[in-house]
Structure formats: C-alpha cells, structure tokens
C-alpha cells in the first residue's frame, strides 16, 4: 500500500512537471526568487513560472520580449508595470545565478543610449562616456529590478543582455512557495534567480 502511494505521488509530480514543461518550453519551468530586487511585484521567496520568450510574445515584442518602453506605449503590463520581466544569464555566463529583472528598452550595437535612459536610473552620469556599457557593446536589452535604483548595465550586474542570454519571461508568481526551494538547498525545482 505504501509503495503504491509513493509511486502515485511521484507519478503525479512527474506528470505536473512534464505538463509545465510542455506549456513553457523551458526546463525548469519554475524558479524560486532569492532577492528583493523585484519587490513589491515579485518578492523574495516567491515561485515564478517562466515561459520561453518566443512562445506567446506580447504586442510589438523584440526577440519575444516586450520592453517597458514599448509596454508603456501599448499598455502591455506584466507584474503591475509595463513590459516583460525576463530571466537571463548575466553576461551570458551559465555558471552564474540567473537574474530576474524587467527589460526596460532595447539597444543596438554601438548605440549611445544615454538620452533614452531614465535620468533616475543612471546615477551621476552626465553623458554616455560616464556610463558602463555605453555605447552599447552589442544588441540587447537594458534591464533593471523594479526595486533597484539603477539599470543593471550601470551597476555592473550584467552587460547589455543579448537575446540568446534570455532564459524566458516571467508569467505567473505563487507568493511564498519558493521558500521551500530556497530552504532546501537542493536542485529540485531549478535555479534561483537573483538580482543585484
């Protein structure tokens, strides 16, 4: 009886995991949040369902991602603010903990993006020359945690995020469920996106 119950439980968990993977196109489809960089829209300890960015892109998406700049113009909102929240590998490094932040705007290789930036998110910079990653070293996204004061590309969290470094877009959060993953220390659910 006990073996059958355990087998049924394991089978149910596997079935749910496979179903989530089939819908999301990303493995693992769930990530636990370990920092407060997206507070109050996504909190430390939340579990977030992510989906491949090209699965169901929003309006006017670039590489499957709607930036905050574009979302403001088209009224596209995710997690109470314009634009997609993306999970990405900082600097394309698969060994580093993935980051979950909002895609603010898209830049092209060599672009001076200083004038497009929010003055409150660039620190004391007076020109492109005062900013890290300006001009843009390559095409990609400028990103920022909703709770953070500055862009990731200003603080050094990551260079401009290339499209191929994007793991997926955050679609849904389950408050508090990620605490189990954070406390376990095991790779049961997947990476724990962080912020800076």
PyMOL commands that set and color helices and strands:
alter all, ss='L'
color gray80, all
select helices_A, chain A and resi 2-24+68-74+90-92+114-116+119-121+128-130+152-155+163-165+178-184
alter helices_A, ss='H'
color red, helices_A
select strands_A, chain A and resi 30-32+47-51+77-78+81-82+85-88+99-107+140-144+166-174
alter strands_A, ss='S'
color yellow, strands_A
deselect
rebuild
show_as cartoon
